[in-house]
Amino acid sequence: MEAHAPLEPQPDVVARAAALHDQLASHREEGEQRRRLAGETIAALDGAGLFRAWVPRRFGGSELDMRTLVDAIAEITKGDASAGWLVMILGCGDWLTGLFPDKAQQEVFGPDPDTKICQVLTPKTRARRTDGGWLVSGRWAPASGCLHSEWAMLGMALPEHGASFGLVPMRELSIEDTWFTLGMRGTGSNMLVGEDVFIPDHRVMHRGPATRGEFPSTENDSPRYRTALVPTLATVLIAPILGMAEQALAHVVSQAGRRGIAFTSYERQLDSTGFQLAVAEAATKIDVARMIAHRSAATVDGHAHAGTHPDLLERTRIRQHSSYALQQCRDAVQVLVNAYGAGAMSERDPLHAIVRDIETASRHALAHPASNAEVFGRALLGVEPGITEMI
């Protein structure tokens, strides 16, 4: 195996993301109302190279280390939660495509490295074998970023192969407008519909082998494309939730010197011991979430650089820690809202959008607390995981 330099943090990328705060925030409301990101937001993220974070370098991408991407997405989210979510989702689409057979990668990235790939990885299909591939029919949702994508990666249940992922041009699918939600409205996570869509064999990756670190790609042999499948997805999922919680903390702290506490003698919240304790509690929860994200990132990228695959216990631990980090962020926002007061419920207050967005985003299926705790507990006890191969 060819030696590669370790995947090193790149603070300049995080700084570029942070520099977009105001620009992204200025278009956030438009994206929420239209239920898709504003064109100016997409252009700004493209211009900063943030949608190329995990495009293979041989096609013009950056192949960023995990920690840099986590920190950059958290910064983007502070300007617009939906924008941060789509950089995460579409970045994972790029990375997953980089694991597919090389011919598929050439078809996707060859014409344009800024091509975007949305994904719905849960197998929701009817599939039958045909010459050279599969005919697939199904309905896939939620497909975050589908309104900005040229390709879709779809979960499929294939006879004799089980759960698999298939790449399909968006022009071969239709979009049903179904995304009417409490939060994360700007992600445009609508439903994709396909009927007898042909997916050639070279645009298929089987999920079982992929979860064991067996990928069909041969050209992308850098550490970025050797990282364990589910631990990678679980780790990067922390990033947008972390950004939302950190933004909530920053807002509450910034207002603490000008807001009082009703029916008390406190003219400034920051003078209240109870308020100080609440801020400290929330900040500690957020710090724990960031430490988990950075530890998981180091573990995942460390294995990739060493050419090893984390064992079952380590993979289940990362998935469990991911859902725990999301829960800590959501709890921190709740603590902050309680301390801040009823003003957080006003649509004019930035906390209002953060509450709606974090309550929605933190319910992602990969972060389901009971499922993650069960697979982790089974691994700790030496019991067969059983309930999922997404570990």
VEXKOLMI-840642 format. One record per residue (C-alpha): residue number from 1; residue in three letters; x negated, y negated, z. Coordinates in nm, 2 decimals, padded with zeros to 4 digits, always signed. Example, Ala and Ser with C-alpha at 12.3 -4.5 7.8 and 13.67 -1.06 7.14 Angstrom:
resi; resn; X; Y; Z
1; ALA; -01.23; +00.45; +00.78
2; SER; -01.37; +00.11; +00.71
//
This chain:
resi; resn; X; Y; Z
1; MET; +00.00; +00.00; +00.00
2; GLU; -00.14; -00.34; -00.09
3; ALA; -00.22; -00.56; +00.20
4; HIS; -00.02; -00.88; +00.24
5; ALA; -00.07; -01.18; +00.46
6; PRO; +00.17; -01.20; +00.76
7; LEU; +00.50; -01.39; +00.71
8; GLU; +00.40; -01.71; +00.88
9; PRO; +00.64; -01.99; +01.01
10; GLN; +00.67; -02.29; +00.78
11; PRO; +00.77; -02.60; +00.98
12; ASP; +00.79; -02.81; +00.66
13; VAL; +01.09; -02.61; +00.55
14; VAL; +01.26; -02.67; +00.88
15; ALA; +01.18; -03.04; +00.86
16; ARG; +01.33; -03.05; +00.51
17; ALA; +01.65; -02.89; +00.64
18; ALA; +01.67; -03.13; +00.94
19; ALA; +01.62; -03.43; +00.70
20; LEU; +01.95; -03.34; +00.53
21; HIS; +02.17; -03.38; +00.85
22; ASP; +02.32; -03.71; +00.76
23; GLN; +02.37; -03.63; +00.40
24; LEU; +02.54; -03.30; +00.47
25; ALA; +02.76; -03.46; +00.75
26; SER; +02.88; -03.73; +00.51
27; HIS; +03.04; -03.46; +00.29
28; ARG; +03.15; -03.22; +00.56
29; GLU; +03.51; -03.35; +00.58
30; GLU; +03.55; -03.33; +00.20
31; GLY; +03.43; -02.97; +00.20
32; GLU; +03.68; -02.88; +00.48
33; GLN; +03.97; -03.04; +00.30
34; ARG; +03.89; -02.88; -00.04
35; ARG; +03.79; -02.55; +00.13
36; ARG; +03.46; -02.54; -00.06
37; LEU; +03.14; -02.72; -00.03
38; ALA; +03.11; -03.06; -00.20
39; GLY; +02.90; -03.07; -00.52
40; GLU; +02.67; -03.32; -00.35
41; THR; +02.61; -03.07; -00.07
42; ILE; +02.52; -02.79; -00.31
43; ALA; +02.29; -03.02; -00.50
44; ALA; +02.11; -03.14; -00.18
45; LEU; +02.05; -02.78; -00.06
46; ASP; +01.93; -02.68; -00.41
47; GLY; +01.70; -02.99; -00.43
48; ALA; +01.54; -02.90; -00.10
49; GLY; +01.48; -02.54; -00.22
50; LEU; +01.69; -02.39; +00.06
51; PHE; +01.89; -02.17; -00.16
52; ARG; +01.57; -02.01; -00.29
53; ALA; +01.46; -01.91; +00.06
54; TRP; +01.48; -01.54; +00.00
55; VAL; +01.47; -01.52; -00.38
56; PRO; +01.17; -01.31; -00.48
57; ARG; +00.85; -01.51; -00.54
58; ARG; +00.80; -01.36; -00.88
59; PHE; +01.12; -01.53; -00.99
60; GLY; +01.03; -01.87; -00.83
61; GLY; +01.16; -01.81; -00.48
62; SER; +01.00; -01.87; -00.14
63; GLU; +01.02; -01.53; +00.04
64; LEU; +01.03; -01.72; +00.37
65; ASP; +00.96; -01.55; +00.70
66; MET; +01.26; -01.48; +00.92
67; ARG; +01.19; -01.73; +01.19
68; THR; +01.16; -02.02; +00.94
69; LEU; +01.49; -01.93; +00.78
70; VAL; +01.66; -01.89; +01.12
71; ASP; +01.54; -02.23; +01.23
72; ALA; +01.62; -02.40; +00.89
73; ILE; +01.97; -02.26; +00.88
74; ALA; +02.03; -02.38; +01.24
75; GLU; +01.93; -02.73; +01.13
76; ILE; +02.15; -02.73; +00.82
77; THR; +02.44; -02.62; +01.04
78; LYS; +02.40; -02.93; +01.25
79; GLY; +02.50; -03.14; +00.95
80; ASP; +02.77; -02.91; +00.81
81; ALA; +02.85; -02.57; +00.96
82; SER; +02.99; -02.43; +00.64
83; ALA; +02.67; -02.54; +00.45
84; GLY; +02.46; -02.35; +00.71
85; TRP; +02.68; -02.05; +00.68
86; LEU; +02.65; -02.04; +00.30
87; VAL; +02.27; -02.08; +00.31
88; MET; +02.27; -01.78; +00.54
89; ILE; +02.52; -01.57; +00.33
90; LEU; +02.38; -01.65; -00.01
91; GLY; +02.03; -01.61; +00.12
92; CYS; +02.11; -01.26; +00.23
93; GLY; +02.26; -01.20; -00.11
94; ASP; +01.93; -01.30; -00.27
95; TRP; +01.73; -01.08; -00.03
96; LEU; +01.96; -00.78; -00.08
97; THR; +01.93; -00.82; -00.45
98; GLY; +01.55; -00.81; -00.41
99; LEU; +01.59; -00.46; -00.28
100; PHE; +01.78; -00.33; -00.59
101; PRO; +01.62; -00.17; -00.89
102; ASP; +01.39; -00.41; -01.08
103; LYS; +01.61; -00.41; -01.39
104; ALA; +01.90; -00.55; -01.18
105; GLN; +01.69; -00.82; -01.03
106; GLN; +01.58; -00.93; -01.38
107; GLU; +01.94; -00.95; -01.49
108; VAL; +02.03; -01.16; -01.19
109; PHE; +01.73; -01.39; -01.13
110; GLY; +01.56; -01.38; -01.47
111; PRO; +01.78; -01.64; -01.64
112; ASP; +01.80; -01.87; -01.34
113; PRO; +01.63; -01.83; -00.99
114; ASP; +01.90; -02.06; -00.85
115; THR; +02.16; -01.80; -00.93
116; LYS; +02.38; -01.74; -00.62
117; ILE; +02.51; -01.40; -00.50
118; CYS; +02.80; -01.37; -00.26
119; GLN; +02.87; -01.04; -00.09
120; VAL; +03.14; -00.84; +00.07
121; LEU; +02.96; -00.53; +00.19
122; THR; +03.25; -00.33; +00.34
123; PRO; +03.35; -00.05; +00.09
124; LYS; +03.70; -00.14; -00.03
125; THR; +03.73; +00.03; -00.36
126; ARG; +03.85; +00.30; -00.59
127; ALA; +03.56; +00.43; -00.80
128; ARG; +03.52; +00.69; -01.06
129; ARG; +03.22; +00.81; -01.25
130; THR; +03.17; +00.72; -01.62
131; ASP; +02.88; +00.73; -01.86
132; GLY; +02.59; +00.54; -01.72
133; GLY; +02.76; +00.41; -01.41
134; TRP; +03.09; +00.36; -01.23
135; LEU; +03.43; +00.21; -01.29
136; VAL; +03.53; +00.03; -00.97
137; SER; +03.86; -00.13; -00.87
138; GLY; +03.93; -00.32; -00.54
139; ARG; +03.99; -00.63; -00.34
140; TRP; +03.71; -00.78; -00.14
141; ALA; +03.73; -01.04; +00.13
142; PRO; +03.61; -01.26; +00.28
143; ALA; +03.37; -01.36; +00.00
144; SER; +03.19; -01.66; +00.15
145; GLY; +03.04; -01.88; -00.12
146; CYS; +03.22; -01.70; -00.41
147; LEU; +03.32; -02.04; -00.55
148; HIS; +02.96; -02.13; -00.60
149; SER; +02.83; -01.79; -00.71
150; GLU; +02.74; -01.64; -01.05
151; TRP; +02.72; -01.28; -00.91
152; ALA; +02.89; -01.08; -00.64
153; MET; +02.76; -00.79; -00.44
154; LEU; +03.05; -00.56; -00.35
155; GLY; +03.08; -00.27; -00.11
156; MET; +03.19; +00.05; -00.28
157; ALA; +03.28; +00.40; -00.17
158; LEU; +03.13; +00.63; -00.43
159; PRO; +03.21; +01.00; -00.46
160; GLU; +02.92; +01.21; -00.34
161; HIS; +02.72; +00.90; -00.25
162; GLY; +02.93; +00.74; +00.01
163; ALA; +02.91; +00.36; +00.09
164; SER; +02.71; +00.17; -00.17
165; PHE; +02.66; -00.18; -00.29
166; GLY; +02.71; -00.29; -00.65
167; LEU; +02.62; -00.61; -00.84
168; VAL; +02.89; -00.76; -01.06
169; PRO; +02.89; -01.09; -01.26
170; MET; +03.15; -01.32; -01.12
171; ARG; +03.30; -01.36; -01.47
172; GLU; +03.42; -01.00; -01.44
173; LEU; +03.62; -01.07; -01.13
174; SER; +03.91; -01.29; -01.04
175; ILE; +03.94; -01.50; -00.72
176; GLU; +04.25; -01.52; -00.51
177; ASP; +04.29; -01.83; -00.30
178; THR; +04.33; -01.68; +00.04
179; TRP; +04.10; -01.88; +00.27
180; PHE; +04.33; -02.07; +00.51
181; THR; +04.17; -02.05; +00.85
182; LEU; +04.11; -02.22; +01.19
183; GLY; +03.75; -02.30; +01.11
184; MET; +03.46; -02.26; +00.86
185; ARG; +03.70; -02.39; +00.59
186; GLY; +03.43; -02.52; +00.36
187; THR; +03.29; -02.18; +00.30
188; GLY; +03.56; -02.10; +00.05
189; SER; +03.56; -01.73; +00.16
190; ASN; +03.84; -01.62; -00.07
191; MET; +03.93; -01.27; -00.20
192; LEU; +03.76; -01.11; -00.50
193; VAL; +03.97; -00.88; -00.72
194; GLY; +03.84; -00.64; -00.98
195; GLU; +04.01; -00.37; -01.19
196; ASP; +03.80; -00.10; -01.36
197; VAL; +03.49; -00.31; -01.34
198; PHE; +03.19; -00.13; -01.49
199; ILE; +02.88; -00.12; -01.27
200; PRO; +02.58; +00.05; -01.43
201; ASP; +02.36; +00.27; -01.22
202; HIS; +02.07; +00.03; -01.21
203; ARG; +02.30; -00.22; -01.04
204; VAL; +02.38; +00.01; -00.75
205; MET; +02.21; +00.06; -00.41
206; HIS; +02.33; +00.33; -00.18
207; ARG; +02.38; +00.22; +00.18
208; GLY; +02.26; +00.53; +00.36
209; PRO; +01.91; +00.54; +00.23
210; ALA; +01.89; +00.16; +00.25
211; THR; +01.96; +00.16; +00.63
212; ARG; +01.66; +00.41; +00.66
213; GLY; +01.43; +00.17; +00.47
214; GLU; +01.45; +00.35; +00.14
215; PHE; +01.49; +00.08; -00.13
216; PRO; +01.49; +00.13; -00.51
217; SER; +01.29; -00.19; -00.58
218; THR; +00.93; -00.13; -00.68
219; GLU; +00.81; -00.47; -00.79
220; ASN; +00.89; -00.66; -00.47
221; ASP; +00.64; -00.50; -00.23
222; SER; +00.57; -00.79; -00.01
223; PRO; +00.67; -00.77; +00.36
224; ARG; +00.99; -00.97; +00.29
225; TYR; +01.13; -00.68; +00.10
226; ARG; +01.03; -00.41; +00.35
227; THR; +01.24; -00.55; +00.64
228; ALA; +01.50; -00.32; +00.79
229; LEU; +01.84; -00.37; +00.64
230; VAL; +02.08; -00.42; +00.93
231; PRO; +01.83; -00.58; +01.18
232; THR; +01.76; -00.84; +00.91
233; LEU; +02.13; -00.92; +00.86
234; ALA; +02.20; -00.92; +01.23
235; THR; +01.91; -01.15; +01.31
236; VAL; +01.98; -01.42; +01.05
237; LEU; +02.35; -01.41; +01.16
238; ILE; +02.25; -01.58; +01.48
239; ALA; +02.12; -01.89; +01.30
240; PRO; +02.44; -02.08; +01.21
241; ILE; +02.60; -02.01; +01.54
242; LEU; +02.29; -02.13; +01.72
243; GLY; +02.30; -02.45; +01.52
244; MET; +02.66; -02.52; +01.61
245; ALA; +02.59; -02.47; +01.98
246; GLU; +02.28; -02.69; +01.97
247; GLN; +02.48; -02.96; +01.80
248; ALA; +02.75; -02.94; +02.06
249; LEU; +02.49; -02.98; +02.34
250; ALA; +02.33; -03.28; +02.17
251; HIS; +02.67; -03.45; +02.12
252; VAL; +02.77; -03.40; +02.49
253; VAL; +02.44; -03.52; +02.62
254; SER; +02.45; -03.83; +02.39
255; GLN; +02.79; -03.93; +02.53
256; ALA; +02.72; -03.86; +02.89
257; GLY; +02.61; -04.21; +02.97
258; ARG; +02.92; -04.38; +02.83
259; ARG; +03.20; -04.14; +02.92
260; GLY; +03.34; -04.13; +03.27
261; ILE; +03.53; -03.85; +03.45
262; ALA; +03.90; -03.93; +03.49
263; PHE; +04.05; -03.94; +03.84
264; THR; +03.71; -03.96; +04.00
265; SER; +03.47; -04.24; +04.09
266; TYR; +03.22; -04.13; +03.82
267; GLU; +03.20; -04.40; +03.55
268; ARG; +02.93; -04.19; +03.38
269; GLN; +02.94; -03.82; +03.34
270; LEU; +02.57; -03.79; +03.38
271; ASP; +02.59; -03.90; +03.74
272; SER; +02.81; -03.60; +03.83
273; THR; +02.64; -03.30; +03.99
274; GLY; +02.91; -03.08; +03.84
275; PHE; +02.85; -03.22; +03.49
276; GLN; +02.47; -03.18; +03.53
277; LEU; +02.52; -02.81; +03.63
278; ALA; +02.74; -02.75; +03.33
279; VAL; +02.49; -02.90; +03.09
280; ALA; +02.21; -02.70; +03.25
281; GLU; +02.42; -02.38; +03.22
282; ALA; +02.51; -02.44; +02.86
283; ALA; +02.15; -02.53; +02.76
284; THR; +02.02; -02.22; +02.93
285; LYS; +02.27; -02.00; +02.73
286; ILE; +02.16; -02.17; +02.41
287; ASP; +01.79; -02.12; +02.50
288; VAL; +01.85; -01.75; +02.56
289; ALA; +02.02; -01.72; +02.21
290; ARG; +01.72; -01.89; +02.04
291; MET; +01.47; -01.67; +02.23
292; ILE; +01.67; -01.37; +02.11
293; ALA; +01.67; -01.49; +01.75
294; HIS; +01.29; -01.56; +01.76
295; ARG; +01.21; -01.22; +01.92
296; SER; +01.43; -01.03; +01.68
297; ALA; +01.27; -01.22; +01.39
298; ALA; +00.92; -01.14; +01.51
299; THR; +01.02; -00.77; +01.55
300; VAL; +01.18; -00.74; +01.21
301; ASP; +00.90; -00.92; +01.03
302; GLY; +00.63; -00.74; +01.23
303; HIS; +00.75; -00.40; +01.13
304; ALA; +00.77; -00.52; +00.77
305; HIS; +00.41; -00.64; +00.77
306; ALA; +00.29; -00.32; +00.93
307; GLY; +00.48; -00.11; +00.68
308; THR; +00.68; +00.06; +00.95
309; HIS; +01.05; +00.10; +01.01
310; PRO; +01.20; +00.03; +01.35
311; ASP; +01.34; +00.34; +01.52
312; LEU; +01.71; +00.39; +01.60
313; LEU; +01.69; +00.25; +01.95
314; GLU; +01.51; -00.07; +01.83
315; ARG; +01.76; -00.12; +01.55
316; THR; +02.06; -00.08; +01.78
317; ARG; +01.89; -00.32; +02.03
318; ILE; +01.86; -00.59; +01.77
319; ARG; +02.22; -00.55; +01.66
320; GLN; +02.34; -00.57; +02.03
321; HIS; +02.11; -00.86; +02.10
322; SER; +02.25; -01.05; +01.80
323; SER; +02.61; -01.02; +01.92
324; TYR; +02.50; -01.12; +02.27
325; ALA; +02.33; -01.43; +02.13
326; LEU; +02.65; -01.52; +01.95
327; GLN; +02.85; -01.48; +02.27
328; GLN; +02.61; -01.69; +02.46
329; CYS; +02.64; -01.97; +02.21
330; ARG; +03.02; -01.95; +02.21
331; ASP; +03.03; -01.95; +02.59
332; ALA; +02.80; -02.25; +02.60
333; VAL; +03.03; -02.45; +02.38
334; GLN; +03.32; -02.36; +02.61
335; VAL; +03.12; -02.48; +02.91
336; LEU; +03.04; -02.80; +02.73
337; VAL; +03.40; -02.86; +02.63
338; ASN; +03.52; -02.81; +02.98
339; ALA; +03.27; -03.06; +03.11
340; TYR; +03.33; -03.31; +02.83
341; GLY; +03.70; -03.32; +02.88
342; ALA; +04.02; -03.32; +02.67
343; GLY; +03.87; -03.57; +02.42
344; ALA; +03.70; -03.27; +02.26
345; MET; +04.05; -03.17; +02.13
346; SER; +04.08; -03.49; +01.92
347; GLU; +04.01; -03.45; +01.55
348; ARG; +03.81; -03.77; +01.57
349; ASP; +03.56; -03.61; +01.80
350; PRO; +03.27; -03.40; +01.66
351; LEU; +03.33; -03.13; +01.92
352; HIS; +03.67; -03.06; +01.77
353; ALA; +03.52; -02.92; +01.44
354; ILE; +03.24; -02.73; +01.63
355; VAL; +03.50; -02.55; +01.85
356; ARG; +03.70; -02.44; +01.55
357; ASP; +03.39; -02.34; +01.35
358; ILE; +03.22; -02.14; +01.62
359; GLU; +03.54; -01.96; +01.72
360; THR; +03.58; -01.85; +01.36
361; ALA; +03.22; -01.78; +01.26
362; SER; +03.12; -01.59; +01.58
363; ARG; +03.38; -01.32; +01.50
364; HIS; +03.18; -01.18; +01.21
365; ALA; +03.23; -00.80; +01.20
366; LEU; +02.85; -00.74; +01.24
367; ALA; +02.87; -00.91; +01.58
368; HIS; +03.16; -00.71; +01.72
369; PRO; +03.07; -00.69; +02.09
370; ALA; +03.23; -00.36; +02.17
371; SER; +03.09; -00.18; +01.87
372; ASN; +02.74; -00.31; +01.91
373; ALA; +02.74; -00.23; +02.28
374; GLU; +02.86; +00.13; +02.20
375; VAL; +02.59; +00.20; +01.94
376; PHE; +02.33; +00.06; +02.17
377; GLY; +02.45; +00.26; +02.47
378; ARG; +02.46; +00.57; +02.26
379; ALA; +02.10; +00.52; +02.15
380; LEU; +01.99; +00.45; +02.51
381; LEU; +02.16; +00.78; +02.62
382; GLY; +02.04; +00.99; +02.33
383; VAL; +02.39; +01.03; +02.20
384; GLU; +02.45; +01.05; +01.82
385; PRO; +02.56; +00.70; +01.70
386; GLY; +02.85; +00.84; +01.51
387; ILE; +03.07; +00.54; +01.46
388; THR; +02.86; +00.36; +01.19
389; GLU; +02.56; +00.40; +00.97
390; MET; +02.52; +00.02; +00.96
391; ILE; +02.23; +00.03; +01.22
//
